[in-house]
Amino acid sequence: MNLRAVEIKAFVPAKDYALAKQFYQDLGFRLASDGGGVAYLHVDGAAFLLHDEFDAAAAAQLTMHLLVEDVDAWRRRVDEAGLVATYGATVSEVVHQPWRMRDFTLIDPSGVCWRIAQNTD
């Protein structure tokens, strides 16, 4: 019996599917496929599925965690891409967390929270 897992991805809801796809591409994700209301987006080994079904309460409860090598570079990317001005995204400053990470939060145009973090060990 082969129980080897290959990948796990979350479905991230999009209030405005076309806008959300562009938002994530501007953030740095690559669009690998798009069809049937589901887009596969990835950067390096991290991936998720964006879908065009939207529930405001579910979106507000969802938090995605992206572990990166350079959190400061990702935070600069948010500014350089103009994600706040262009998409109405909300972003925090990078914070040292007691769980040995530095991170910041980014709220996408649909209200989904992304916590983008780097280990400090």
Accessible surface in RSA format (square Angstrom, percent):
REM  Atomic radii and reference values for relative SASA: ProtOr
REM  Chains: A
REM  Algorithm: Lee & Richards
REM  Probe-radius: 1.40
REM  Slices: 20
REM RES _ NUM      All-atoms   Total-Side   Main-Chain    Non-polar    All polar
REM                ABS   REL    ABS   REL    ABS   REL    ABS   REL    ABS   REL
RES MET A   1   211.22 109.4 121.24  80.2  89.98 214.2 112.97  96.0  98.25 130.2
RES ASN A   2   130.18  89.8  94.65  91.5  35.53  85.6  41.02  98.7  89.16  86.2
RES LEU A   3   146.90  81.8 114.42  81.9  32.48  81.6 121.04  85.0  25.86  69.6
RES ARG A   4   190.42  79.9 159.45  81.3  30.97  73.7  65.01  88.8 125.41  76.0
RES ALA A   5    88.31  81.2  60.94  94.0  27.36  62.2  69.21  97.5  19.10  50.6
RES VAL A   6   133.24  87.7  99.20  89.8  34.04  82.0 102.33  88.9  30.91  83.8
RES GLU A   7    90.51  52.0  51.01  38.6  39.50  94.0  34.20  66.2  56.30  46.0
RES ILE A   8   165.51  94.2 146.23 108.9  19.28  46.5 149.80 107.9  15.71  42.6
RES LYS A   9    63.44  31.0  37.17  22.8  26.27  62.6  12.01  10.8  51.43  54.8
RES ALA A  10    36.69  33.7  25.15  38.8  11.54  26.3  32.80  46.2   3.89  10.3
RES PHE A  11   111.25  55.7  95.25  59.0  16.01  41.7  95.25  57.7  16.01  45.8
RES VAL A  12     0.00   0.0   0.00   0.0   0.00   0.0   0.00   0.0   0.00   0.0
RES PRO A  13    11.73   8.6  11.54  10.5   0.19   0.7  11.54   9.5   0.19   1.2
RES ALA A  14     1.23   1.1   0.00   0.0   1.23   2.8   0.00   0.0   1.23   3.3
RES LYS A  15   145.64  71.0 118.03  72.4  27.61  65.7  61.39  55.3  84.25  89.7
RES ASP A  16    73.26  51.3  65.93  65.6   7.32  17.3  24.31  57.2  48.95  48.8
RES TYR A  17    39.50  18.4  34.29  19.5   5.20  13.5  34.29  25.8   5.20   6.4
RES ALA A  18    70.12  64.5  61.59  95.0   8.53  19.4  62.28  87.7   7.84  20.8
RES LEU A  19    68.25  38.0  62.78  44.9   5.48  13.8  67.48  47.4   0.77   2.1
RES ALA A  20     1.73   1.6   1.67   2.6   0.05   0.1   1.67   2.4   0.05   0.1
RES LYS A  21    37.00  18.0  37.00  22.7   0.00   0.0  10.92   9.8  26.08  27.8
RES GLN A  22    85.67  47.9  85.14  62.2   0.53   1.3  30.84  65.6  54.83  41.6
RES PHE A  23     0.00   0.0   0.00   0.0   0.00   0.0   0.00   0.0   0.00   0.0
RES TYR A  24     0.00   0.0   0.00   0.0   0.00   0.0   0.00   0.0   0.00   0.0
RES GLN A  25    59.80  33.4  48.76  35.6  11.04  26.3   9.99  21.3  49.82  37.8
RES ASP A  26    39.06  27.4  36.11  35.9   2.95   7.0   8.17  19.2  30.89  30.8
RES LEU A  27     1.04   0.6   0.00   0.0   1.04   2.6   0.00   0.0   1.04   2.8
RES GLY A  28    24.18  29.8   0.00   N/A  24.18  29.8  16.76  46.0   7.42  16.6
RES PHE A  29     6.14   3.1   1.50   0.9   4.63  12.1   1.50   0.9   4.63  13.3
RES ARG A  30   120.95  50.8 117.70  60.0   3.25   7.7  68.78  94.0  52.17  31.6
RES LEU A  31    67.21  37.4  38.07  27.2  29.13  73.2  38.07  26.7  29.13  78.4
RES ALA A  32    55.30  50.8  16.42  25.3  38.88  88.5  24.55  34.6  30.76  81.5
RES SER A  33    63.90  54.0  53.67  71.6  10.24  23.6  47.66 101.5  16.24  22.8
RES ASP A  34    66.01  46.2  30.09  30.0  35.91  84.9  13.08  30.8  52.93  52.8
RES GLY A  35    49.29  60.8   0.00   N/A  49.29  60.8  35.54  97.5  13.75  30.8
RES GLY A  36    88.32 108.9   0.00   N/A  88.32 108.9  47.19 129.5  41.12  92.1
RES GLY A  37    14.85  18.3   0.00   N/A  14.85  18.3   5.61  15.4   9.24  20.7
RES VAL A  38    49.24  32.4  45.47  41.2   3.77   9.1  45.47  39.5   3.77  10.2
RES ALA A  39     0.00   0.0   0.00   0.0   0.00   0.0   0.00   0.0   0.00   0.0
RES TYR A  40    59.41  27.7  59.11  33.6   0.29   0.8  39.98  30.0  19.43  24.0
RES LEU A  41     0.00   0.0   0.00   0.0   0.00   0.0   0.00   0.0   0.00   0.0
RES HIS A  42    45.84  25.1  45.84  31.9   0.00   0.0  29.10  30.0  16.74  19.5
RES VAL A  43    17.48  11.5  16.96  15.4   0.52   1.3  16.96  14.7   0.52   1.4
RES ASP A  44   125.10  87.6  97.41  97.0  27.70  65.5  42.30  99.5  82.81  82.6
RES GLY A  45    82.10 101.2   0.00   N/A  82.10 101.2  45.64 125.3  36.45  81.6
RES ALA A  46    34.30  31.5  26.16  40.4   8.14  18.5  33.01  46.5   1.29   3.4
RES ALA A  47    20.95  19.3   2.49   3.8  18.46  42.0   3.08   4.3  17.87  47.3
RES PHE A  48     1.48   0.7   1.48   0.9   0.00   0.0   1.48   0.9   0.00   0.0
RES LEU A  49    28.52  15.9  28.52  20.4   0.00   0.0  28.52  20.0   0.00   0.0
RES LEU A  50     0.12   0.1   0.12   0.1   0.00   0.0   0.12   0.1   0.00   0.0
RES HIS A  51    33.17  18.1  33.17  23.1   0.00   0.0  23.96  24.7   9.22  10.7
RES ASP A  52    75.66  53.0  54.46  54.2  21.20  50.1   8.48  20.0  67.18  67.0
RES GLU A  53   122.43  70.3 116.66  88.3   5.77  13.7  39.68  76.8  82.75  67.6
RES PHE A  54    73.13  36.6  35.18  21.8  37.96  98.8  36.94  22.4  36.20 103.6
RES ASP A  55    80.87  56.6  74.20  73.9   6.67  15.8  29.15  68.6  51.72  51.6
RES ALA A  56    66.59  61.2  56.70  87.5   9.89  22.5  57.43  80.9   9.16  24.3
RES ALA A  57    73.79  67.8  61.15  94.4  12.64  28.7  70.64  99.5   3.15   8.3
RES ALA A  58    55.88  51.4  43.14  66.6  12.74  29.0  51.21  72.1   4.68  12.4
RES ALA A  59     0.40   0.4   0.40   0.6   0.00   0.0   0.40   0.6   0.00   0.0
RES ALA A  60    70.49  64.8  44.49  68.7  26.00  59.1  45.87  64.6  24.62  65.2
RES GLN A  61   152.26  85.1 125.54  91.7  26.72  63.6  44.66  95.1 107.60  81.6
RES LEU A  62    46.66  26.0  42.36  30.3   4.30  10.8  46.36  32.6   0.29   0.8
RES THR A  63    77.77  55.3  53.33  54.1  24.44  58.2  31.58  42.4  46.19  69.8
RES MET A  64    25.96  13.4  24.23  16.0   1.73   4.1  20.92  17.8   5.04   6.7
RES HIS A  65    95.96  52.4  65.64  45.6  30.31  77.5  47.19  48.6  48.76  56.7
RES LEU A  66    10.32   5.7   9.72   7.0   0.60   1.5  10.32   7.2   0.00   0.0
RES LEU A  67    92.81  51.7  68.19  48.8  24.62  61.9  68.20  47.9  24.61  66.2
RES VAL A  68    19.04  12.5   5.78   5.2  13.26  31.9  14.56  12.6   4.48  12.2
RES GLU A  69   166.51  95.6 144.66 109.4  21.85  52.0  63.33 122.5 103.19  84.2
RES ASP A  70    64.70  45.3  62.59  62.3   2.11   5.0  25.30  59.5  39.40  39.3
RES VAL A  71     0.00   0.0   0.00   0.0   0.00   0.0   0.00   0.0   0.00   0.0
RES ASP A  72    52.67  36.9  51.06  50.8   1.61   3.8  17.00  40.0  35.67  35.6
RES ALA A  73    36.89  33.9  30.48  47.0   6.42  14.6  31.38  44.2   5.51  14.6
RES TRP A  74    41.74  16.8  40.92  19.8   0.82   1.9  22.82  12.2  18.92  30.7
RES ARG A  75    25.82  10.8  25.82  13.2   0.00   0.0  14.70  20.1  11.12   6.7
RES ARG A  76   125.29  52.6 124.38  63.4   0.91   2.2  57.40  78.4  67.89  41.1
RES ARG A  77   100.39  42.1  99.45  50.7   0.94   2.2  23.74  32.4  76.65  46.5
RES VAL A  78     0.65   0.4   0.08   0.1   0.57   1.4   0.08   0.1   0.57   1.6
RES ASP A  79    88.24  61.8  66.68  66.4  21.56  51.0  30.28  71.3  57.96  57.8
RES GLU A  80   139.80  80.3 100.21  75.8  39.59  94.3  50.93  98.5  88.87  72.6
RES ALA A  81    30.00  27.6   3.25   5.0  26.75  60.9  15.88  22.4  14.12  37.4
RES GLY A  82    24.21  29.9   0.00   N/A  24.21  29.9  24.21  66.4   0.00   0.0
RES LEU A  83     0.09   0.1   0.00   0.0   0.09   0.2   0.00   0.0   0.09   0.3
RES VAL A  84    71.70  47.2  66.93  60.6   4.77  11.5  66.93  58.2   4.77  12.9
RES ALA A  85    98.99  91.0  59.15  91.3  39.84  90.6  69.84  98.4  29.15  77.2
RES THR A  86    89.95  64.0  58.95  59.8  31.00  73.9  44.73  60.1  45.21  68.4
RES TYR A  87    23.17  10.8   7.71   4.4  15.46  40.2   8.25   6.2  14.92  18.4
RES GLY A  88    60.57  74.7   0.00   N/A  60.57  74.7  33.60  92.2  26.97  60.4
RES ALA A  89     4.59   4.2   0.00   0.0   4.59  10.5   0.29   0.4   4.31  11.4
RES THR A  90    83.96  59.7  80.09  81.2   3.87   9.2  56.23  75.5  27.72  41.9
RES VAL A  91    33.07  21.8   9.73   8.8  23.33  56.2  10.59   9.2  22.47  61.0
RES SER A  92    40.64  34.3  32.44  43.3   8.20  18.9  37.42  79.7   3.23   4.5
RES GLU A  93   120.76  69.3 117.27  88.7   3.49   8.3  59.26 114.6  61.50  50.2
RES VAL A  94    35.56  23.4  12.06  10.9  23.50  56.6  12.06  10.5  23.50  63.7
RES VAL A  95    71.99  47.4  68.26  61.8   3.72   9.0  71.99  62.5   0.00   0.0
RES HIS A  96   134.91  73.7 116.70  81.1  18.21  46.6  81.59  84.1  53.33  62.0
RES GLN A  97    34.75  19.4  24.25  17.7  10.49  25.0   1.04   2.2  33.71  25.6
RES PRO A  98   119.61  87.2  81.46  74.3  38.15 138.7  95.44  78.8  24.17 150.2
RES TRP A  99   138.94  55.8 116.08  56.2  22.85  53.7 119.42  63.7  19.52  31.7
RES ARG A 100   153.95  64.6 148.02  75.5   5.93  14.1  51.68  70.6 102.27  62.0
RES MET A 101    32.00  16.6  31.35  20.7   0.65   1.6  29.30  24.9   2.70   3.6
RES ARG A 102    46.63  19.6  46.63  23.8   0.00   0.0  14.87  20.3  31.77  19.3
RES ASP A 103     1.36   1.0   1.27   1.3   0.09   0.2   0.00   0.0   1.36   1.4
RES PHE A 104     1.77   0.9   0.00   0.0   1.77   4.6   1.77   1.1   0.00   0.0
RES THR A 105    31.04  22.1  30.97  31.4   0.07   0.2  15.31  20.6  15.73  23.8
RES LEU A 106     0.00   0.0   0.00   0.0   0.00   0.0   0.00   0.0   0.00   0.0
RES ILE A 107    51.61  29.4  51.39  38.3   0.22   0.5  51.39  37.0   0.22   0.6
RES ASP A 108     4.57   3.2   0.16   0.2   4.42  10.4   0.00   0.0   4.57   4.6
RES PRO A 109    35.19  25.6   6.69   6.1  28.50 103.6  11.35   9.4  23.84 148.2
RES SER A 110     9.70   8.2   1.30   1.7   8.40  19.3   2.32   4.9   7.38  10.3
RES GLY A 111    30.05  37.1   0.00   N/A  30.05  37.1  21.98  60.3   8.08  18.1
RES VAL A 112     0.00   0.0   0.00   0.0   0.00   0.0   0.00   0.0   0.00   0.0
RES CYS A 113    23.13  17.5  23.05  25.7   0.09   0.2  11.42  28.9  11.71  12.6
RES TRP A 114     5.28   2.1   5.28   2.6   0.00   0.0   5.28   2.8   0.00   0.0
RES ARG A 115    69.95  29.4  69.95  35.7   0.00   0.0  12.03  16.4  57.93  35.1
RES ILE A 116     0.00   0.0   0.00   0.0   0.00   0.0   0.00   0.0   0.00   0.0
RES ALA A 117     0.00   0.0   0.00   0.0   0.00   0.0   0.00   0.0   0.00   0.0
RES GLN A 118    46.28  25.9  46.28  33.8   0.00   0.0   4.01   8.5  42.27  32.1
RES ASN A 119    76.04  52.4  64.92  62.7  11.11  26.8  18.48  44.5  57.56  55.6
RES THR A 120    65.29  46.4  29.80  30.2  35.49  84.6  28.34  38.1  36.95  55.9
RES ASP A 121   134.16  94.0  67.83  67.5  66.32 156.8  63.62 149.7  70.54  70.4
END  Absolute sums over single chains surface
CHAIN  1 A     7073.7       5288.5       1785.3       3879.3       3194.4
END  Absolute sums over all chains
TOTAL          7073.7       5288.5       1785.3       3879.3       3194.4
